[in-house]
Amino acid sequence: MAGNITNSAVPISSSLSKLRSLNGLFAIYKKEGPTSADVLNTLKETLLKEAGVENPNPRKRKKQSLKMGHGGTLDSSASGVLVVGVGNGTKMLSTLLAGSKKYVAVGELGKATDTLDATGSVILEKDFEHITRLDIEEKLKSFTGDIMQVPPLYSALKKDGQRLSVLLKKGHSVEAKPARPVTVYNLTLQEFKPPLFTLDIECGGGFYVRSLVDDLGKALSSCAHVKNLIRTKQGQFTLEEHTLREEQWTLEHIMGSLQTCSESEQRVDCTKTPEADT
């Protein structure tokens, strides 16, 4: 019996050691519903349990056994690519935040909400029958390139250390943040079936798709909100090629998809590890 205990303890210790030694970036699929922070905590808990840690607390920051963070918050109602940094890879996430991202967004004309997406309450309804495909395509030109954009009130931006969205839900009065420069590299109308329209978006850091759709609705003499949002690419990570689904949140799969940089460089021009032929 003693031999069985010893043998079973070895792989657990080995797995935890391997997990703690990981340094780099990988991408997971975030489903609709949970926040990005919730998804990250679920991932950490899953990995720690696999490594044999009893009752892991992924929210415990001090003396935590696994250093992990995500690059670029996705709204709870959005899905798609969420890039995760592990170990020294967390130092690379700030570069990703400023890098290129791609989205597919479905907007709905004729209704505006307080959150600028489908999770909010409708605060305005306007006619949209006058809007044509050509009208949308023409207006999109003014939202392409280097533009100024006002972030949504309901956002991850903070005031006095608290997120604006949390302050609003608590009933506090919140002023809109000033417009700030953002970059839209590419913006095209993929489909138009009134009242719905689908946009392909490639943008830089700090850009809010919800603000774009809201501003577009106003520019069309109507109103609009985001009905569905998917992030299809962030940095070098794409939805089709790189994201790990929840059933793939294992040490083996992460080691196979991890993109690492040397500790001395800490850059995002990463190369795949030898185990990454997946």
N, C-alpha and C positions, 0 to 999 in steps of 0.2 A: 504493500500500500504506500509505503514511504517513497518507493521508486516512482509510483504513478503521480504523486503530488509534485515531486521534483520535475518530472517531465512536462507536466501541464503548466508549471510556473515559468518555464524557460521561454516558450513562445509569447506569453503575455508580456514578460519583461522586455523581450526582443522587439515586440511590436510597439511598445510605448517608447522605447529608445529610438526606433526608426522614426516614429511620429514626431518626436521632439527634435530630431535632427534635420527635419525638412526645412529647406530655405528656397523660396521662389514664389511663383504665381501660377494659379490655375483658375479655371472658370467653371461655375456651376449654373444649373438652370434654376431660376427663381420662379415659382408658380404664383398665380394671382392669390391674394388674400393676406399672407403674412407680411410683416415689414422686412426690410433687408436685414435688420439687426436680429429679428426672430429667426430668419433663415440661417444666418451665420451661427447663432447659438445652437440651433438644431444640428447643424453640421459638426460643430465642435463636440457636442454631447455624443453624437453617433460614433465619431472617431475615438473618443476617449473610452467609450463603452467597449468598442471593438478591441482596444488595447488592454482591456482588463481593469480599467479604473472603476471602482464601485461608487455609485452615487455622484457622478461628476457634476460640477456646478459651472456651466459655461459662462455664466454672467460674473463670476468671481474674477476680478481684475488683479488683485494683489496675490503674488506668489502663484499665479496661474501656471498650470502645467503645459499649456499650449498657447503660444502667441499667434494670434490670427486676427485679420481685419479684412474689410471689403472696400473696394474702390468704386465709389459712385453709387449713391443711394437710388434705388428704384422705388417708386411709390408702391404702397401695399396693393393697389389694384392693378399694377403693371406686372409683366412677366418678362423672362428672357435672360440675357447674359448678365451674371453678377461675378465680377472678378474678385478672387480671394487671394490675399497675401498670407503666407505662413512663414514663421521665423523671421529671418532678415528680409524676406520678401515684402513684409509690411512697409519697409522703407521705400519701396518702389511705387506704392499706390498713389502717392501725390502726383507723380508724373502721369499716371493713367488718368487721373481726374481732369487734367488739362488736355488730354489727348482726344482723338477723334472717336465719335460714337455714331452708331446707326440705329434708327428706329423705324418701325412701321406703326403708324397711328391711324386709327379710325375716328373721325370726328362726326358729330351730329349737329346739323344746322337747325336753327329755330328755337333752341333752348340753351340758356346760360345757367350755370350752377355756381354756388358759392366757393366750391373747391376747384372749379374749372374742369372737373371730370365727373363720371357717372356716380361716384360715391356721395356726391353732395346733393343739396336741396336746390330745386329749380327756383331761380330768383327772377327770371325774365324769359318771356316767350315772344318771338317776333316772326313775321312772315319770311319765307325763304324761297317761295315759288319763282321769284324773279331771277334767281341765281342760275347761271349756266356753267358748263364745264370750262368754257373759254374765260368766263369771269374769274373763276378760281385760279386758273393757270396764269392769268394776267396779274392778279394780286400777289401771287406767290413770288413774283419777281422782286417785289419790294421787300421781301423777307429773306432774300438770299444775299450772302456776302457778309460784310462786317456791319452789324446793326446794333441798335440799342434796344434792350428788353427789360421790362419791369417783371421781377420774379413774382410768383403767386403768393398770396397771403398764407395759404395753407402750403407750407414747404418745410424743408429740413433746415432752412436758415434760422439763425438764432438771435434772440434779443435778451440781454442780461443772462446769458448762459442757458436759456430755454428755447426750444424750438417754437417758431411762430405758430405752427399747427397745434401744439400742445397748449399754448397761451390762449388761442382762439377757442379751443374746446372747453377751457376753464372759464370762458366768459370774459376774458380780458380784452380791452381795446388794443388793436394792433394797427400801426401805420404801415402803409406799403413801403417797401424798400425802394430806394431810387433806381432809376433805369441804369443798366450797366452794359458795357460792350460785350457782345457775344458774336460768334462766327458760325454761319451756316454755309457749309461747303457745297451742298447739293440738296435741292428741294423739288420734288416732282409729285404731280397728282397721278396716282396709280389707278384709281377707280372713282366714279361718281354715280351713285344711285341715290338721289335725293330721298330723305334728308342726309344720308350717309355719304361720306367721302373718305378716301384712303390716301395717306401721304407717305412717301418714302423720304426720310430725312437723314442727312449726314451733317453732324454739327460738332463744335468744339466743346470744351468744358464750360460749366456754368449755364448751359442752355436749358430752358424749360419748354417741353413740347406743349404742356397745358397752356402756357402763356401764348405760344404761337397760334394755337387753334382758337383761343379766345380773341386774340388780336385780329386774326383772319376773319372771324365772324363779324366783327365790328367793321372791318374794312369793306365787307360785302353788304353793308347796310342791313345786317341781321345780327345774329349771335350764334355761338357754337360752344360745344364742350367736347372733351375727349371721351369717347365711348370705350375704346380699347387701345392699349399701348404695349408694344413688344420691343425690347431692345435686342437687336439682331447682331450687333457687333460692338465691342469695346476694345480699343487698342488693337492688338493682333489676334484677339479672341473672337471667334464667330459662333453663332448659335448652332449652325449645322456641324461644324468640325470639332469644336473644343469643349462644349459644355457637358458637364457630368450631371446626369439625372439623379434623383434621390436614391434610387436603387444602386447607383454607382458610387455612393459616398463611402468608399472604403479606402484603406491605406494602399492597397494594390493599385486601384484605379488612379488615385491621386499621384502616386509615384510614377505611373505610366504617362501622365499628362502634364506633370510639373515642368514649368519653364523656369530655369534658374539663371541667376547672374552671380558673378563672383562678389564676395563681400566687399572687396576693394573698390569695385566699380559702382554697384548698386544702381544700375541703369535698367531701362526697360528693353534694350535691344538684346533680349534673352535668346538663348539657344536651348533646344530640347535636350533633356537628359537622355543617356543611352537607352533607358527603359521605356522611352516614349513612343515606341512603334505600335500604336494602337489603331 
